[in-house]
Amino acid sequence: MKKFFKLLCLAAILCVAYLAITQPREGQPPAIENIGSEAEEIADHVKGMYEEYGSAAMAQADEALGDVVEQADQVIEEAMDSAMEGAKEGFLQSIKESVSSFFEGLFAEKD
């Protein structure tokens, strides 16, 4: 996103600079002094636009990233809860089987 805005700003600067140089003013070719001052004004204007729209885009990207992180946390938490529940059930089943097996072995008839 940042690269896109940088390229957009660079393209705008180049287009405006080209037009400022090639277009005559009041029937006269442009003077070098005027081109320099106009280029600074244009650069300041483009910089302001970049800061305004670039910061808005970055805020949207940050918000979207925050949503993704929140959703990932929720999925991880649900997976952990499910894994813990499965482990708990497996552990209890294993204890039941061990106790049952112990008592079956204790009371089994010996040959």
Salt bridges, closest charged atoms under 4 A:
GLU38 OE1 - ARG25 NH2 2.99
GLU85 OE1 - LYS88 NZ 3.54
